[in-house]
Amino acid sequence: MEYKNLKIGCQISQSVVEAEIVESEYDGVKAYLVEKDEYYYRDYLYSTPDGDYLDNAERFIFFAKSILEAIKVTGFVPDVLHCNDWETALAPVFLKTAYKDDPVLKNIPTVFTIHNLGYQGIFWHHDMHLLDIGWEYFTPDFLEFFGNINFLKGASFSPI
C-alpha cells in the first residue's frame, strides 16, 4: 500500500482552513481521503449521545469544498462528480458559485443520489457566512428552508 499526502486550503467564512488529502493506492485502486482531525477524528460521526456536534455545518461545508480542492491537487478530474446525501450536497452549489470560473472544475457535471430523505442537513441561517457564497442564495428557490439552510436543496441548485 502506498500513501501520498497533498495539502489543500478551503475558504470557510473569512478564513482558509487547511487539511491534507491522503492518496492511497491498493491493488491498482486509488482512494482519496480528507484528513482534518479537528473535524473528523471524533468518537461519533454526526452527534454524541447528547446531541449533534455544534460545528456540523462547518465540518460538512469544509468537506464539500475539500472534494473540489482534492480534484485540483490530485489531477484526477472525474467525468461526473457523484454526490450522495446532505453531507456532499453542497459540492454542486460550490461548483456553480465559488468555483464557477475555475478552469479545472467549471465543466464537471454532477449527479446526486439520496439514501435517506429524513436527513437533509438543516442548519440555522447564522451559518450562511460559512458557505462564503453570498446571501443572495439564501432564498426559498435555493438554500433557504423555513428560515434555515438546507444542504440537501443544494443538490438541485441552479444559480441565479
C-alpha positions in Angstrom: 0.0 0.0 0.0 1.4 3.4 -1.0 0.4 6.8 0.6 0.9 10.3 -0.5 -0.3 13.5 1.3 -1.3 16.6 -0.6 -2.1 20.0 1.1 -5.4 21.9 0.4 -7.0 25.0 1.7 -10.7 25.8 1.7 -12.3 29.2 2.3 -14.7 29.0 5.2 -16.2 32.4 6.0 -13.2 34.7 6.5 -10.6 32.0 7.0 -8.8 29.5 4.9 -8.9 26.1 6.6 -6.1 23.8 5.7 -6.1 20.0 5.6 -4.4 17.1 3.8 -5.7 14.8 1.1 -4.3 11.4 1.7 -3.9 9.4 -1.5 -3.8 5.7 -1.0 -3.4 3.0 -3.6 -4.0 -0.7 -3.1 -4.1 -3.3 -5.9 -4.3 -0.6 -8.6 -7.3 1.3 -7.0 -6.7 4.8 -5.7 -8.6 6.4 -2.9 -8.5 10.0 -1.7 -9.3 10.8 1.9 -9.7 14.1 3.7 -7.5 14.4 6.8 -8.6 17.1 9.2 -8.5 15.7 12.8 -10.3 18.7 14.3 -13.4 17.9 12.1 -13.4 14.2 11.6 -11.3 12.4 14.3 -14.2 12.0 16.8 -15.9 9.3 18.7 -19.1 9.6 16.6 -19.9 10.6 13.0 -22.5 13.3 13.4 -23.5 13.5 17.1 -22.8 12.3 20.6 -25.5 10.6 22.7 -26.2 14.2 24.0 -26.9 15.7 20.5 -25.4 16.9 17.3 -21.9 18.4 17.1 -22.3 22.1 17.1 -19.9 22.5 14.2 -21.6 20.1 11.8 -22.4 22.8 9.3 -18.8 23.9 9.2 -17.5 20.4 9.1 -19.6 19.4 6.0 -19.2 22.7 4.2 -15.5 22.1 4.5 -15.9 18.5 3.3 -17.9 19.6 0.2 -15.2 22.1 -0.6 -12.4 19.7 0.1 -13.8 17.4 -2.6 -13.3 20.1 -5.1 -9.9 21.1 -3.8 -8.9 17.4 -3.9 -9.7 17.3 -7.6 -7.4 20.2 -8.2 -4.4 18.9 -6.3 -4.6 15.2 -7.3 -5.1 15.9 -11.0 -7.9 13.4 -11.1 -10.8 15.1 -12.9 -13.9 12.9 -12.9 -16.2 12.7 -15.9 -19.1 13.1 -13.5 -19.0 14.1 -9.8 -21.4 11.7 -7.9 -22.5 13.2 -4.6 -24.6 11.4 -2.1 -26.8 12.7 0.7 -26.7 16.0 2.5 -23.0 15.7 3.6 -21.9 16.3 -0.1 -24.9 18.2 -1.4 -23.1 21.5 -1.3 -20.4 20.4 -3.8 -22.7 21.1 -6.7 -23.5 24.5 -5.2 -19.8 25.4 -4.9 -19.2 24.2 -8.5 -21.9 26.7 -9.7 -20.9 29.6 -7.4 -17.4 29.8 -5.8 -15.7 27.6 -8.4 -17.8 28.5 -11.5 -14.8 30.1 -13.2 -12.1 27.6 -12.1 -10.6 26.1 -15.3 -10.3 22.6 -13.8 -13.7 22.4 -12.2 -16.1 24.6 -14.2 -17.3 21.9 -16.6 -17.7 18.9 -14.3 -21.3 17.7 -14.4 -22.8 16.3 -11.2 -25.3 13.6 -10.3 -26.9 13.3 -6.9 -28.4 10.3 -5.0 -30.3 10.3 -1.8 -30.0 7.4 0.7 -32.3 8.8 3.4 -34.5 11.8 2.8 -35.1 12.1 6.5 -31.7 13.7 7.0 -31.4 16.9 5.0 -28.6 18.8 6.7 -30.7 21.6 8.1 -28.8 24.3 9.9 -29.7 27.7 11.3 -29.3 30.7 9.0 -26.4 32.2 11.1 -24.2 29.6 9.5 -24.7 31.0 6.0 -21.5 33.1 6.2 -19.5 29.8 6.4 -20.5 28.9 2.8 -18.8 32.1 1.5 -21.2 32.4 -1.5 -23.4 35.4 -0.5 -26.8 35.9 1.0 -28.4 36.1 -2.5 -28.5 32.3 -2.4 -30.5 32.3 0.9 -33.9 32.2 -0.7 -36.6 29.5 -1.0 -35.5 28.9 -4.6 -32.0 27.9 -3.5 -30.8 27.0 0.0 -33.4 28.6 2.4 -35.9 26.3 4.1 -38.3 27.8 6.6 -35.6 30.3 7.8 -32.8 27.7 7.9 -30.2 26.5 5.4 -31.0 23.1 3.8 -27.8 21.5 2.4 -29.9 18.8 0.5 -31.6 21.5 -1.5 -28.1 22.3 -2.9 -28.1 19.1 -4.9 -30.7 20.6 -7.3 -29.2 24.1 -7.2 -29.4 26.3 -10.2 -27.5 29.6 -10.0 -29.3 33.0 -10.3 
